[in-house]
């Protein structure tokens, strides 16, 4: 974790920076709730509902229509393939959206820049570091005298 004011590396769980004293923005556990993405929900719902439906369908074919196992499996392949195609479509949409989100973020960051180098306007994007409280203090250390044994 790094301080957003001075950029110094910090230990996890601190609420104030040890170097500049700025208040740190810790993870918000209570205010932001994790929201399930609609495509992920669709993938999970399709799998759960599809598996349940196929199981009920197989049970109905065996109990009500009294079909053999080979005929039941042949008929159960169709809803399984439909479920598989739906899962593939949802996963593809999810991956495509994630890729376009990454591309959009890159385009916004690099807008107006011909190269990946920082120009003069972006060179001082971070504020100058603030000195530490203990950085400019004077402290006298007592000299340590050692005795030399020379021959």
N, C-alpha and C positions, 0 to 999 in steps of 0.2 A: 504494500500500500504506500502511496506517495502523497505528500502534502500538496493540496491544490494551490497554495499560496507560494511556497518557496521551492517545492519540488524535491524535498529531502525524503529519502526512504524511511518509512516508519513501521513500527510493529503493529500487528492487528489488534483491534479493540481499543485503541486510544481515541479520546474525544477531542484532545488538543494536541497540536504539533509540539514536539519537544524542542525544536529548533527556533521557530518563529512565534509560537504561542497562538497561532490561528486555530479557530474552531474547525474541526474536521467534519465532513458530511459522512456519517457512518451509514451502513445499510439500514433502510427503513423497513422494519419487519412488520410494524403494525399498520402503517398508513397505506402501503401499496400491497394489494392482494394479487396473488398469481392468478391470471386469467387464462383459461384453457382456450387455445386457438381453435376457431371453428373447423378448420381442416383436420386438425388432430382429433377433435371430437368426432368428426365424420368418419375418420379412419377407425377409431375405436368402436363407434356405434355400429358401423358396417360389419366389423369382425364379430362383435358380440351378438348382434341381432341375426347376422347371417348364419353363424354357427348354431344358434338356438333354432332358427327356422329350418335349417337343413336337418338337424336332429329330429325335430317334430315331423318333418316331411318324410324322413326315413321310417319313423315309427308308424305314421299313418299308412304308408305303402305296405309295410309288413303286416300290421294288425287288421286294417280295414279291407285292403284289397287282396291280402294273402298272396303276395308275390314272392318269388324265390329271391335268394340273396343276389344272384347275378342280375336279375331284372331291376331290383331295388338300387343296386350300385350304378347301373347304367342310367337310370332316371335321376339319381342324385348327383351325377356329374354336372348336369346342366345348371342347377342353382349354385353349385360350387364354382363353376367357371364364371358365372355372372358376378358372384361375390369377389372373385379374384380380379376380374376386370375393373370393378369399382374401386377396389383397394389400390390397384395400379394407377388409376386415374387420379385418385386423391393424393397419393404420394407424389406423383409427377407434378400436380398443381402446387403442392407444398414446396417441393424443391425448386420449381420455377419461380415461385414468389420469393423464396429466400435468396435466389440468385439475383433477381431483379432488385431486391432491397439492397444487396451488397453493391451492385453496380450503381444504383442511385446514390448511395452514400459516397462512393468514390467520385462520381461526377460532381457532386456538390462540393466536396473537399478540393477538387482540382480545378474548379471552374475559374477560368481566367488565367490559368497557368499553362504555359507551353511545355515546361519540363517539370520534373519532380523536385527541383531545387526550390528552396524558399527564396522569395524575392524580398526586397527591403521592407515592404509593408508587413510581411509576416514574420520577419526576423525577431521582432520584439513582442511576440504574442504573449509570452509568459512575463509576468511582472518580475522586476528585479528582486533578488533574494534579500530578505530582511536579516540584519545581523542578529546574532544570538545575544542573549543577555550576558552570558559569561565570556563572550568573545573578546571584549575590550577591557576586561578587568585586569588589574595588575596584581600579581601575587609573587611575593618574594620567597624563594626557596632557600633554605639554609644550605650552605655548601657542605658537601660530604668530603671529609678529609680522610684519606687513606694513607697509610704508612707504607713506603716502599722499602723493601729490603734489597739494597744493592751491595755488590761485592767490590 
